[in-house]
Amino acid sequence: MRFLKNRFSYIIALSLVSVFLSCKEDNSEKELAENLVEEIPDPVKEYGYILDDFKVVRDTIKSGDSFGAIMDTHGVSRTQVYNIMQAVRDTLDPTRLVVGKPYAILKTKDTISNVQAFIYENDRINYTVVDLADTITAYRAKKPVTVKRKVASGVITSSLSAAMDNEGLSILLSDMLADIYQWKVDFFKIQKGDQFKLIYNEKYINDTIYAGVQNIEAAVLTHYGHPYYAFSFGRDSISGFSKFYDDEANSLQSFFLKAPLKFSRISSRFTRRRFHPVQKRWKAHKGTDYAAPTGTPIWSTADGVVVASSYTRGNGNYVKVRHNQKYTTQYLHMSKRNAKVGQHVKQGDIIGYVGSTGLATGPHVCYRFWVNGVQVDPYKQNLPSSEPLKETLKPDYFLAIEPLRKELDSIPFKIIKTTPKL
């Protein structure tokens, strides 16, 4: 009896082990099967097409390329090319493809490999599609763009652009910041230790590819110990550009720009007595010389009418602009003039390019400034400001900038690290 009981217990134990092993084997097979299931990747989609459905050819427009030649290379007949060009000319001018611009051609995956679409990238965001699948159609579209809000700060040790480069910020952002402050801050007198903080937005294609700066919302530049605030509020009705005001609602835009060009140095200032490098004698220099590479654009420092655009032995190529009955400016030694007498110019319009024509030893522009017919030093003038913010808009303005100012003030300035002398 005891023997049968032990045997019965043994059989039950063996059965449980068998069931356990069977379950374990089944689970292992299930796990193995699950691991063998391949993850299907999401289809690659671009320009509104699923690229996996096509044979994709990517290239860039090269010198000598034409739309017809590109199409011919991919088996499109001349008759078809003509029909395409006639159908799409209002959307894409095939005769004006720009060298260096990328394009893509989508072709069928069969042996015939017919062209189904031609996509031309106008810039990093905008592109034009010529669809040939059924009927010939063309349309413009944009790549998906996301905007990321960012803050930055930095300290100036030599120049604004160098300081921003040290912080890993783009040269475009440096240009935009300089444009905002060009009416209030003389960047030729920028000081070591001046600091900046800003709030700005960047664009990204497909959330990952950097596509440039969208705008600056607010900034503060500390110059000679004085904080210059700038807040974007509204747009200019003519240019469409953002307008900037300070923390007291004063416009940052002045009637005159501080200088007639970018990225230069003052090689000679307004003076009553200077030794002329060409004539080799002492004489008055009633202008401000800005040294810059040949071909650098020169712009009008204020709105006005061109009253002279000519050449003389001393001035070389020059342009003179009358801004109103009180103010006139002149720009000398241009390599090329870009304005005609009687032409109305806006502040910032390119009226010529830096050169060394006339009595000049090197490439520069001599900028001359008249007040009521008398030549003066523009840096010593109390120049008029642009149109102020309307009183009715000021309550909305102060309400809008309050959180921006708090955010700016909360951004820490960079600390200048100095090496102690031994």
Disulfide bonds with the S-S distance in Angstrom:
none
